[in-house]
Amino acid sequence: MRVLLINAPFVFPDPTVHRTELLGLEYLAASLNRAEHKVSIWDPTLNPPVKLQEGHYYYGPSEAEIVEMTKRYRPDCVGISCHYSFASREAYVLARTIKDVDPGIVVVMGGLFVSIFHEKALIECESVDYGLMGEAEVSFADLLSRVVAGIGLETVDGLIYRRDGSFVKNKKRSFIEDLDSIPFPARELLDMTPYMHGSMIKRLYGLGGKPAMSILTSRSCPNRCSYCNMWLVHGSRWRGRSADNIISEIDEIVNRYKAEHLFIVDDNFTFKPDRTKIICERIIQKDYRIRWNTPNGISVKRVDDEMAALMKRAGCANVCVAIESGSEYIRNVVMNKKISNDEIEHAVSCFSRAGIPVVGFVLIGMPGEDAGRFDETMKFVRKLPLASIVVSYAIPFPGTKLHDDLIADCVIDKNFELCMDDFNTPVYETDCFTKEDLIHRKKILKDSFPSLAVLAKIEEGN
């Protein structure tokens, strides 16, 4: 089949956005290519943003451009990657326009949005034929083979579809155990320049503005923090790639694409310390001279001086550490992180001794976070030797304990709609805080530390 994979357009409050490569679509494309489909990738969000009347900005194609691109690619199947609920409306417009051009095109939607909200896309948009939950390198190829053969879909893992006027949801049962078996992302299908040199790249967690790419060395995290939805996409078990496989991809990134900076976008890069150390040792042996960081954050539980020193020698420019709260009650009872203040202080000290700047992640707006517990957070992060912080708002994603707890406490109801889920907009309030309180608290915290732009400027000098 001819398959066109599309990054969903969206509306956003800002005239600039972070640009990193589309690893999810690149992985899908590589796996579909291996299954002998003819695959293309289109990212219409690269269009210059269009300012809307309400002051927001549209990142995406015009209707005429969707029609023109559909006619040019002549796909048998279109796969739309939609990560945020705020992008769903534009994703639906995309699907409907494609169907208007050719009703016979099979439209499949995936990404975080479908993994969290399940059949919502099919309910709200008649032009979406199928939804795929979780990682889809295997399930997408399986779906297409069955569509071509005209056989039953009951065994397609994590598939959502219509049958006899009802919605059918196949449970997501399997996740890829051998990550080395997946082909490297099909970066050759895209012009990587906008992602490697994106206008916001300098501000992305303090890495400088040299050509940058991303790598995923593992999937998932065994922890079950109450606010985190990552496991809904990648499953509950951590799975890691081998050092040999990782180094082979870094070879490609450095030698073929000439990247000088690297984002290691794992959810828990340091989960297995021995593996982390081996990867760092291999990078040192190869003498890549790349700079890298961990923008999704790392767990502090298994950090030691040896690991920090190896990370520094391997080119680690900075690390992001998930502190989340200075209140141990909020962090451990409400968030279920099971990390003490002492463990955080130890990890930050290890990185400081190794000369690695630390960016602290702070999450505000959890249930029970009154003024006193916010003060605990402020005092704790201020005493840590942090280079900068990133402050986000708690988002009650369906499927998370936070979502269920807020419903049980009558803070939200079961029909609660997320108007914005980019972690930069407060979406609910409690007896302890209003949305205005949260915005004020975020400003207080951010004003206590240098911006990430300062880190990036320092990195430019290295």
N, C-alpha and C positions, 0 to 999 in steps of 0.2 A: 504493500500500500504506500501511497504518497502521504506522508505525515508532516503537518506544519505545527510546530510547537510555538506557543505565543506567551510572552510575559504580559499579564493582564495590565491594562491601563488603570489609572487611578486619579483621584482628586486629592490634593494635599494643601495644607495651609501655607507652606513655604515655597518661595521661588527657586530654591535649590534643594537637592536631595542627595543622600549618600549613593555612590555608585560602586558596587562590587559585582564581580561576575556572577552569572546565573548558573551556579553549580548544579542546582536541581534539574534544570532543563538540559544542561550539558550531559549530565549522567543519564537522563532518560534517552536523549538522542543517541548516545553511544550504545546503549543496550538495544534500542530499536534498530540501529544500523546493524548490529551483530545479528539480529533476527531477520535481516535482509529486507527491511523496509527502507524506503528512500526518504530521508528526514531533512527538514530545514528548520531553522529557528528564526523567529522574528521578535524583536524587542521594540515595540512602538513607543515605549515610555522614554526612549532616547530623543523623541521629538522635542523641540523647544517648548517649554511650558506655556500654556495659554491662560492668561488671567481671566477669571470668571467674574461675573457681576458681584457675587457675594464676597469677593476678595481672595478666594482660594485659587488654586492653579490646577489646570488639567494637564496631566502627563499622558499623552496617548494620541492615537490617530483620529483624523476626521472620518466621517462615514464614507466619504468618497475614497479615502485611502484604504479603508478596510475592504471596500468593494474591489478596488484596483489590485490590492495584494492578493486577495482570494482568487481573482481571475488569473493573476500571474503565476501563482504557485499551483493552482488546480489540485488542491489536496483532496484525498479521499477521507482523511481524518484530520481534525484539528484538536490539539491538546492545549487547554488554557490553564496556565499556572496562576492561581489566585491565593495569595498568602494572607491578606487582611480582609476583614469584613467590610472596611471602608472602600475596598476596591471591587466589591461584588457587583455593585450597580453598573459600573463601567464594563466589567467582565460579561454581564448579561447583555448589554448593548452590543458588545463585540460578537457574542454567540448568535444573537438574533440577526445581525447584519450579515454574518456569514451564511446563515441558513436562508436568508432572503436571496442571496446570490445563487445558492445551490442547496435545496432542501435535502439532497442525498448525502451531503457531507456529514460524517459522524463527528459529533462534538463531545469531547471528554473534558471534564474539569477535575483538577487535582490541586495539590498544595495544602498549606496549613488550614485554609478556610474550610475545605471539604473534610479534612481530617478531624476538625473540631465540630463543625456544624452538620456534618453528615448529609442527609437528604435535602437540606435547606436550599441548595442551589437548584435541584431538580424541581422542588416545589415552587420556587419563585421564578424560574425561567424554563419555559417549555422547550426552548431550543437546546438546552443541555441534555444530551442523551444519557450520559453516564457520569458518575463520580467515582474517583478512586481515592481511598483513604490510605494514609501512610506512605512509606517508600514504595515506589511503583515500577522499579526497573524490570521486575519479573511480571507483575500483574498486568501492566500495560501491554506488553508483548503477548501475554496469554489472552487478554481481551481481544486484541486485533486478530489473532489467529482464529478465534472462535467466531468473530463477526464475519470474517472471510468465508469460513467453512459453514456458517449458518447453523452452528450447534449450540447447545445449552450453555448458559452463563453461570449456573449454580455454583461452580467450583472456582470461579475467578476470585482470588483473594482480595477482600476489602472493596468489592465492587458494589455500587449503588445504581439501581436501574428501575425502570418501570415494567410492570407485567400485569396485564389484565386490569388496568386502571388503578393499580396499587403500586407502592414503592417497596422494592425489595432491597435489603441491605445484607450482603454477605459479610460475615464477621471477618475482621482482619486477624488472621491466625498466624501468619508466618512472616518472619523477617530474615533477611539474607545473613546467614551465619558466616560464610566465607566472603568477607568484603574484598579480598584479593581477586575474587572471581569476576568482579565487575570491571568492565573496561574503563580506562581513564576518561574523564569528561571530554566530550567532543568539542573542544575549544575551537577547532578548525572551522566549525560551521558559523562562527561569529567573527566580526571585526572586533578584536579585543581592545582596541585603542580607547574607546570611551570608558571602559571598565578599569583599565590599567592607569589611565590618566584623568579619571573623573574629577570634576571641579571641587568636590567635597572630600577627596581622598586625604588631604592633609589634616582634616579635622577628625578622621575616623580613628578615634581612640589613640591619637597621638603619634601615629606613624607618619613619616614624612611624605613628600610628594613625588618620589621616584616611582618608576613603573611597578605596579603592585598587582598580585594575583592572590587567589585563595586556594586553600587545600583543606580537605576533610580527612583526618587520619583515623577517626573513630566515629561511631554513631551511638547515640543515646547516653543515658546516665542512670545508675542504679538508685539514686536518691528519689524521693517522692515529695518534693517541696509542694506545699499546699497551693501555690499560685502557678506552678509550672505546667505547661501543656506539651512540652517537648516529647514526652514519652508516648503521647497519642499519635505522633508521627513516626517515631523511630523505635517504639516498643520499650519494654521495661528493662531489658538487659543491655548492658554496655557491650559493644563489639568493636574490636580494634583491628586495623590493618597491620600487616607485618612491616618491619623496618625496611626490608628489601623493596617491598611494593611502594612504600612511601618515598624512599630515596629515588626510585625509578621515575616517579611522577615529578619530584623536585628537579631531577635532571632535565626533564622535558620543559618544565616551567622556566628554568634558568637558561638552558641552552637554546631551546627553540623560540621561546617567547621573550627572552631577555629581561625577565622580571628581576628587580633588585630588592623588592619588599614582598613579604608574604604574610597573609592573614591565615593563621591556623584557627579555623572556625569550629573546632570541636566544642561539644557541650561540656566535656570533662577531659581535657587533654592530659591531666596529671593523675587520672584515676589509678593507673598502674605505674608507680614510680620507676620500676626497673625498665619498663618499656620506654617511658619518657627519656630516661637517661641514655638508653641505647640509641634512640633516634637522634638525640643531641650529639652523642659521640660520632655517629655516622655522618652528620652534617659537618662536624669539625674535621673529620678525616677527608671529606670531599673538598673542603676549603672553598665552599660556595661563595663566601663573603656576602651573603644576603642578610637583610635585617628582617625580623619577624616579630609578631605579637599574637596575643590571644584575645581577640575582641569580644568573644562570647563569655569570657570569664573562666576561671578555673576554681576547683575546690581547694581549700587550704588544708584539708585534712592530712595529706601525705607529703607536704612540702618539707624539704630539709636543706641544709647548707650545700650538700653535694649536688642535689638537683639544681638549685639556684645557680651555683657556680658553672655547671655544665650548660645550662640555658644561656647564661651570659656569654660563654665562650662560643656557643653555637650561633650567636647573632641575635639573641632576644633583645629587642629594643625596649619593651615594657610589657607588663602583664596586667590584666584586669582581674581583680579579685572580688568575689561575691560576698561582700560584708552584709548587705541588705538592711540590717538594723543594728543599732548599738544596744538595744534592749534584748537581753537574753530571753526574756519572756516572749517578746514578739518573734524573735528569730527562731526559737526552738519549740515553743508551745503553739504559737499561731502559724508560723511558716513551716514548721517541722524540718528545719535544716540540720538540727543536731550538731551544731558547731559552737564551740565556746569562744568567749572573748579572748581567752588565752591562746587558743589555736590560731585565731586570726592574727593576733599580735606576733606570735611566733613566725608565721608564714611571711608576714610583711617584713619582719626583721631579717629573715633569711634573704629575701630579695634585696633589701636595702644594703645588707653586707656585701652582696654580690654586685651591687651597682646597677640594679635593674629598677627603674621607676615603676611605681605601683599606682594603678588607677583603681579606685574603690567604687564598686557598684552599690548604690543605696536604693532601696525600694520603700516608698512611703505610701500611706493610705491603707494599711492592713487593719482589720478589725481590732479594736482595743488600743490603737495607737493614739492615746490622748496626749495632751501637751507635755506631761511629765515624761512619758516614754519617748516622745520626739526629742526632748532635751537630752535624754540618755544617748540617743543616736548622735546628736550634735556634739556632745562632749567626747564621745568615743572616737568618732572619725577625726575630730580635730586633734586628738592626741597621737594619732597614727602618723608615721612619716609618709603620707601619701603625696604623689605628684599632682593628682587631680581626682575628681570624682564625677560619676555619671549618676544623676538622680532620675528615677523613673517612678511612675504611678502604678499601683497594683491594678491589674485588669482581671475581672472574674470570668475567665474563659469556661464555657461549658465543658464538663468532664473533669474539672479540677475541684479539689476540696474547698478552695476559697469560694467558688461559685455556689457549691452546695451549702456551705456555712452561711453565706449571705442570704440565701433563700430561707434557710431555717430560722435565721434571726430577723426575717422580714425587712431586710435592708433593700433587697431587690425581689422581684417575683420571677416565676418560671418563664414569663414572656419577656423578660428584660432584653432589650436590644442594645448591642454595642454600637454607639455612634462613631467611635474612634478607638482603635486598638493598637496604636503605635507606641504605647507606653509614655507618650508625651502630653496626654490629655486626661485629666481626672474624670472618671465616668460615674462615680457614685459618691455619696456622702453618708456619714453615720452620726450618732449622737456626739462622737468625739471630734468630728471635724466636718467643715463644709468644703466644697470644691475650692472656694476662695482661700480657705485656710491652707489647703494642700499646695496651691500655687505659691502662696507666701512662704510656706516651709521650704519648698524647693528652692526658691530664690535665696533664702537664708543659707542653706547648705551650699549651693553653688558659689555664692559670693565669698565663701570661706576659703576657696581654693582657686588656683590658676585654672584657666580654661585649657581644654585639650589642644587648642591652637598653639599655646605656648609650648607644650610637649612636642608638637609637630615641628615647630620652628627649631627647637633644640635638635631634633632628629635630623633636620635638613643639614645641620653642620657636621654630621657623622659620615 
